[in-house]
Amino acid sequence: MHRRNTILGGVIRAGNGLLDLTATVMMLVLLLYGAYCLWDNYNIDRAAFAADGLMRYKPVAQDGQSAPTMEELQALNPDVRGWITVDGTHIDYPVVQGADNMQYVNTSVLGEFSLSGAIFLDSRCAADLSDPYLLLYGHHMDSGAMFGDVTNFLEQAYFDCHPTGTLTLADGTVFQMTFFACVAVDASDPVIYTPDSGNGLEALLTRIQQTAVQSRELADAPDRVIGLSTCLEAETNGRAVLFGSLEPANSRAA
């Protein structure tokens, strides 16, 4: 009887030891997985910001000359249409345009797979950005990369402090952007998300006025409008869109 109890006790201790080992291994696996997720998210966010190698292609004004760096970027990817900068924010990127609106959702400016994608012009807009309404898309990144800062414009203080930006075309033409509204809408909004409707700006401006969370008066009604669209975090189909007027800043820039 004593021997049987001894054997039983040994079996129980071995079982407990195995359970402890299993729990320890599982904890280590979970810790390693958590560390990997943090590392992976860090790399995704870091890649979403325009790297120094890409920033060297950003156009810089030089006595009205065209920008050779932009031409170099177009040589790497002919889908490049220009460069957008929103003053005082993380938004400072090349703009591309795909054959459809899915091409650059998970593809970088250089044509590589990237979860953060690229800033891209709606495929229905004119490639030379001559349309009266230009619609751009970018992922919402928690780090503020890509169009992550667009949702900040839904807050009055941020909207008030960041009224301007520039859009530089691939040929060097520079447009000043003056932001006049930020809206929260559904991704299926038929007016805002149909840039080629042919209805002119009147219907668009009316819709913007109806849905604006933040807005400011412009001295004159805009002749051309640009929209910067990104996802709202808490809503599957919710979108924030920042709208600005486009006015020529100069004839050429480099």
Solvent accessible surface area in square Angstrom, and as a share of the most:
residue,aa,sasa,rsa
1,M,169,0.76
2,H,151,0.67
3,R,186,0.68
4,R,169,0.62
5,N,81,0.41
6,T,74,0.43
7,I,101,0.51
8,L,102,0.51
9,G,19,0.18
10,G,28,0.27
11,V,93,0.54
12,I,93,0.47
13,R,159,0.58
14,A,68,0.53
15,G,31,0.30
16,N,77,0.40
17,G,36,0.35
18,L,115,0.57
19,L,122,0.61
20,D,94,0.49
21,L,107,0.53
22,T,63,0.37
23,A,50,0.39
24,T,68,0.40
25,V,73,0.42
26,M,114,0.51
27,M,122,0.55
28,L,97,0.48
29,V,85,0.49
30,L,118,0.59
31,L,121,0.60
32,L,125,0.62
33,Y,139,0.53
34,G,29,0.28
35,A,58,0.45
36,Y,118,0.45
37,C,41,0.24
38,L,133,0.66
39,W,152,0.53
40,D,46,0.24
41,N,82,0.42
42,Y,127,0.48
43,N,32,0.16
44,I,38,0.19
45,D,40,0.20
46,R,144,0.53
47,A,72,0.56
48,A,3,0.02
49,F,64,0.27
50,A,23,0.18
51,A,66,0.51
52,D,128,0.66
53,G,46,0.45
54,L,27,0.14
55,M,61,0.27
56,R,144,0.53
57,Y,16,0.06
58,K,58,0.24
59,P,17,0.11
60,V,96,0.55
61,A,70,0.54
62,Q,106,0.47
63,D,145,0.75
64,G,38,0.37
65,Q,117,0.52
66,S,37,0.24
67,A,1,0.01
68,P,75,0.47
69,T,39,0.22
70,M,1,0.00
71,E,91,0.41
72,E,77,0.34
73,L,0,0.00
74,Q,56,0.25
75,A,86,0.67
76,L,106,0.53
77,N,13,0.07
78,P,100,0.63
79,D,34,0.18
80,V,0,0.00
81,R,47,0.17
82,G,0,0.00
83,W,4,0.01
84,I,0,0.00
85,T,23,0.13
86,V,1,0.01
87,D,63,0.33
88,G,70,0.67
89,T,28,0.16
90,H,90,0.40
91,I,0,0.00
92,D,28,0.14
93,Y,9,0.04
94,P,0,0.00
95,V,0,0.00
96,V,0,0.00
97,Q,11,0.05
98,G,8,0.08
99,A,97,0.75
100,D,73,0.38
101,N,42,0.22
102,M,139,0.62
103,Q,74,0.33
104,Y,6,0.02
105,V,35,0.20
106,N,56,0.29
107,T,33,0.19
108,S,24,0.15
109,V,12,0.07
110,L,90,0.45
111,G,51,0.49
112,E,108,0.48
113,F,159,0.66
114,S,19,0.13
115,L,95,0.47
116,S,3,0.02
117,G,6,0.06
118,A,3,0.02
119,I,1,0.01
120,F,14,0.06
121,L,0,0.00
122,D,0,0.00
123,S,35,0.23
124,R,100,0.37
125,C,8,0.05
126,A,32,0.24
127,A,55,0.42
128,D,92,0.48
129,L,2,0.01
130,S,68,0.44
131,D,38,0.20
132,P,68,0.43
133,Y,13,0.05
134,L,0,0.00
135,L,0,0.00
136,L,0,0.00
137,Y,37,0.14
138,G,8,0.08
139,H,53,0.24
140,H,37,0.16
141,M,22,0.10
142,D,122,0.63
143,S,43,0.28
144,G,8,0.07
145,A,0,0.00
146,M,6,0.02
147,F,0,0.00
148,G,5,0.05
149,D,8,0.04
150,V,0,0.00
151,T,23,0.13
152,N,56,0.29
153,F,0,0.00
154,L,32,0.16
155,E,114,0.51
156,Q,115,0.51
157,A,75,0.58
158,Y,49,0.19
159,F,2,0.01
160,D,76,0.39
161,C,95,0.57
162,H,29,0.13
163,P,48,0.30
164,T,39,0.23
165,G,0,0.00
166,T,39,0.23
167,L,0,0.00
168,T,11,0.06
169,L,21,0.10
170,A,21,0.16
171,D,72,0.37
172,G,1,0.01
173,T,27,0.16
174,V,16,0.09
175,F,20,0.08
176,Q,60,0.27
177,M,0,0.00
178,T,41,0.24
179,F,0,0.00
180,F,18,0.07
181,A,2,0.02
182,C,0,0.00
183,V,0,0.00
184,A,40,0.31
185,V,14,0.08
186,D,69,0.36
187,A,33,0.25
188,S,86,0.56
189,D,7,0.04
190,P,104,0.65
191,V,50,0.29
192,I,0,0.00
193,Y,25,0.09
194,T,41,0.24
195,P,16,0.10
196,D,80,0.41
197,S,54,0.35
198,G,77,0.74
199,N,106,0.54
200,G,46,0.44
201,L,24,0.12
202,E,139,0.62
203,A,41,0.32
204,L,6,0.03
205,L,45,0.22
206,T,63,0.37
207,R,72,0.26
208,I,4,0.02
209,Q,149,0.66
210,Q,123,0.55
211,T,25,0.15
212,A,34,0.26
213,V,75,0.43
214,Q,31,0.14
215,S,75,0.48
216,R,65,0.24
217,E,166,0.75
218,L,45,0.22
219,A,107,0.83
220,D,112,0.58
221,A,80,0.62
222,P,16,0.10
223,D,111,0.57
224,R,43,0.16
225,V,0,0.00
226,I,0,0.00
227,G,0,0.00
228,L,0,0.00
229,S,2,0.01
230,T,3,0.02
231,C,53,0.32
232,L,27,0.13
233,E,130,0.58
234,A,105,0.81
235,E,97,0.43
236,T,127,0.74
237,N,84,0.43
238,G,4,0.04
239,R,49,0.18
240,A,0,0.00
241,V,0,0.00
242,L,0,0.00
243,F,0,0.00
244,G,0,0.00
245,S,7,0.05
246,L,5,0.02
247,E,88,0.39
248,P,96,0.60
249,A,55,0.42
250,N,66,0.34
251,S,89,0.57
252,R,91,0.33
253,A,5,0.04
254,A,3,0.03
